[in-house]
């Protein structure tokens, strides 16, 4: 059960100590530059908004602002151990993403209505850095509380923590922008449309504060498309026809799922599920192995984390993915019963702006870190 907000006294002493330690030790690991500190207002209520590409933005917001900030963060899936420890020490408002988590939003609103400071990362995650749309919660909170928004651009964060742990002392920048007036619904405009537009404008202002060479701004690919060839084979390697009704209705959506390593990592690393067969389809796992891994994924989505895909891909695409996972489970069951093997080869095609050519990716990537 989530406790109601109790003001900054809730963890004032612990947060103060963490902020002091952070200001002492982080400059030893990183070269940190702060620009626009004069834009920090002297009092709240205030919503601080930053970009979210890696692990460091939350720490930078919590440590290098003039006041203690109440943070709104992910509460829908288990976090990495180090993240859990730091979040437990500092404290934050966990929000279950993908639907209207009213208790969490009410706590956040209470912070602002108390005249205090709330930190938000409207992109809401790091599974597709630089290409994610802003969530409209920032607009709703600003509108309800009449709190202005302060955009902050955190540059150089992608891979920075990993580099710092290797004693490379990467450069980080914090650029504080000018205040954005509180959201105010124009007469005659729909609330949903306005909130989405306001949130997008806020993130545009944040991205304007990033260094021109920041990886988060680089459009590395375009015209991304997916295919999913699947074939069944007997023990002699002879291709067998897949019966009608056993195919995948939306193969492109399922191929996209298989080519999103940060999503698959959630099941393997955060949820501790043995789903390696789905990450290494090029190794030709058996139908039984595929079926077992799919069962674990489907059980997690349908029973424990119903918004896991919806939040990250939107309702229509996530519905297609879920249907594809269920259909592949049925297909793997059929193959196992008939002593057949399955060749599943998800294909990702895109135009690489860095290489200046189309890339065809057939092997899945596996990620271990988002630091």
Secondary structure, 3 states (H helix, E strand, C coil): CCCCCCCHHHCHHHHHHHHHHHHHHHHHHCEEEEECHHHCCCCCCEEEEECCCCCHHHHHHHHHCCCCCEEEEECCCCCCHHHHHHHHHHCCEEECCCCCCHHHHHHHHHHHHCCCEEEECCCCCCCCCCCCCCCCHHHHHHHHHCCEEEEEEEECCCCHHHHHHCCCCCEEEEEEEEEECCCCCCCCCCHHHHHHHHHHHHHHHHHHCCCCCCHHHCCCEEEEEEEEEEEEECCCCCEECCCCCCCCCCHHHHHHHHCCHHHHHHHHHHCCCCCHHHHCHHHCCCHHHHHHHHHHHHHHHHHHCCCHHHHHHCHHHHHHHHHHHHHHHHHHHHHHHCCCEEEEEEEEEEEECCCCEEEEECCCCCCCCCC
